[in-house]
Amino acid sequence: MIRNHHIIHRERSAAKHRGYLLLVLLMGGFVAFLVTTRSITIILEMLFGLFVVTAVWLITYKALTS
């Protein structure tokens, strides 16, 4: 029973790290995109897209950790 708990915990922290890595990659790509793009409408669209992605990521993250 204890061993099982440790495996579950390890899988959970691995999922957590994957989530953080995904978020960092998304942010990095977003920043790189902003640097190469000068159009304000595209920036606003990207900000909205990032907001949606972050919301979805948070919901998924909460589902994984609860």
C-alpha positions in Angstrom: 0.0 0.0 0.0 2.8 2.5 0.9 4.8 1.6 -2.2 1.7 2.2 -4.3 1.3 5.7 -2.8 4.9 6.5 -3.6 4.4 5.5 -7.3 1.2 7.6 -7.5 3.1 10.6 -5.9 6.0 10.2 -8.3 3.7 10.2 -11.3 1.9 13.2 -10.0 5.1 15.2 -9.6 6.3 14.1 -13.1 3.0 15.4 -14.5 3.5 18.6 -12.6 7.0 19.1 -14.1 5.7 18.4 -17.6 3.0 21.0 -17.0 5.7 23.6 -15.9 7.9 22.7 -18.9 4.9 23.1 -21.3 4.1 26.5 -19.8 7.7 27.7 -20.0 7.9 26.6 -23.7 4.6 28.3 -24.4 5.8 31.5 -22.7 9.2 31.3 -24.6 7.5 30.9 -27.9 5.1 33.7 -27.1 7.9 36.1 -26.2 9.8 35.1 -29.3 6.7 35.7 -31.4 6.2 39.2 -29.8 9.8 40.1 -30.5 9.5 39.2 -34.2 6.0 40.7 -34.7 5.3 44.4 -34.7 1.5 44.3 -35.5 -0.6 45.3 -32.5 -3.7 43.3 -33.6 -1.7 40.1 -33.9 -0.2 40.8 -30.4 -3.7 41.3 -29.0 -4.9 38.1 -30.6 -1.9 36.2 -29.2 -2.6 37.6 -25.7 -6.2 36.3 -25.9 -4.9 33.0 -27.2 -2.4 32.8 -24.4 -5.1 33.6 -21.9 -7.2 30.7 -23.2 -4.2 28.4 -23.2 -3.3 29.4 -19.7 -6.9 28.8 -18.5 -7.1 25.4 -20.1 -3.6 24.5 -18.7 -4.8 25.6 -15.2 -7.9 23.5 -15.4 -5.9 20.5 -16.6 -3.3 21.1 -13.9 -6.0 21.2 -11.2 -7.5 18.0 -12.5 -4.2 16.3 -12.4 -3.3 17.4 -8.9 -6.6 17.0 -7.2 
